[in-house]
Amino acid sequence: MKKIILIAMMLLTGCAITPQARIAPTVYDFGLQPPADVPAASALSGQPQLMASLLVAEATAPAWLDSQAIQYRLAYHDPAQAHGYANSRWAAAPAALLTQRIRSRIAAVINNGVVSAGDGVRADYVLRLGLEEFSQVFDTVEQSRVVVRLRASLVERGTRRLLAQRSFSVEQAAPTANATGAVYALTEAGDRLTGDLIDWLAAKLAEEGKKAAK
């Protein structure tokens, strides 16, 4: 009798006996990129031309970052611990999304083409990328910023010789202290970092071109 009364009370108070319906997570990517043939595209204006053929390898990432989670850190509590938003995620791992973004940007400013490993086309140089940080950092409960860190290595394809290596880092404030704010700021920070990467790449490839011409 007590068991029957307990079940009746659970039904009356709305307690679920069956599993609750799961809320589908909101899925984000970096959004549309302006077409390369649009002169007014601010993301591409003033970008130097790359005079070489380049293979852009898939970016690598540490295990904690190699997932679709939108990561955040509570700097005011425990900055060494990474968390993921429960109801929001990336459409793919950040390293994969950033690789595609970088390839698209480079393809718009390179003369001899940008290729991926699966294209079966030989290139003069290889660009290797290592994503080290891609997260939102809360300095207080209401204030946050995003941090993007990337290591780039330029390798000569034929000799496998490392020509240059550099680490890039971009930080900027997030407009809102939630997943939407993180996505907006991380996308902008990723594009800023990509611009810095292309500037560096153009300088290094120009140096290699001068050496080859001597």
Rosetta blueprint (number, residue, H / E / L):
1 M L
2 K H
3 K H
4 I H
5 I H
6 L H
7 I H
8 A H
9 M H
10 M H
11 L H
12 L H
13 T H
14 G L
15 C L
16 A L
17 I L
18 T L
19 P L
20 Q L
21 A L
22 R L
23 I L
24 A L
25 P L
26 T E
27 V E
28 Y E
29 D L
30 F L
31 G L
32 L L
33 Q L
34 P L
35 P L
36 A L
37 D L
38 V L
39 P L
40 A L
41 A L
42 S L
43 A L
44 L L
45 S L
46 G L
47 Q L
48 P L
49 Q L
50 L E
51 M L
52 A L
53 S L
54 L E
55 L E
56 V E
57 A L
58 E L
59 A L
60 T E
61 A L
62 P L
63 A H
64 W H
65 L H
66 D L
67 S L
68 Q L
69 A E
70 I E
71 Q E
72 Y E
73 R E
74 L E
75 A L
76 Y L
77 H L
78 D E
79 P E
80 A E
81 Q E
82 A E
83 H E
84 G E
85 Y E
86 A E
87 N E
88 S E
89 R E
90 W E
91 A L
92 A L
93 A L
94 P H
95 A H
96 A H
97 L H
98 L H
99 T H
100 Q H
101 R H
102 I H
103 R H
104 S H
105 R H
106 I H
107 A H
108 A L
109 V L
110 I E
111 N L
112 N L
113 G L
114 V E
115 V E
116 S L
117 A H
118 G H
119 D H
120 G L
121 V L
122 R L
123 A L
124 D L
125 Y E
126 V E
127 L E
128 R E
129 L E
130 G E
131 L E
132 E E
133 E E
134 F E
135 S E
136 Q E
137 V E
138 F E
139 D L
140 T L
141 V L
142 E L
143 Q L
144 S E
145 R E
146 V E
147 V E
148 V E
149 R E
150 L E
151 R E
152 A E
153 S E
154 L E
155 V E
156 E E
157 R L
158 G L
159 T L
160 R L
161 R L
162 L E
163 L E
164 A E
165 Q E
166 R E
167 S E
168 F E
169 S E
170 V E
171 E E
172 Q E
173 A E
174 A L
175 P L
176 T L
177 A L
178 N L
179 A H
180 T H
181 G H
182 A H
183 V H
184 Y H
185 A H
186 L H
187 T H
188 E H
189 A H
190 G H
191 D H
192 R H
193 L H
194 T H
195 G H
196 D H
197 L H
198 I H
199 D H
200 W H
201 L H
202 A H
203 A H
204 K H
205 L H
206 A H
207 E H
208 E H
209 G H
210 K H
211 K H
212 A H
213 A H
214 K L
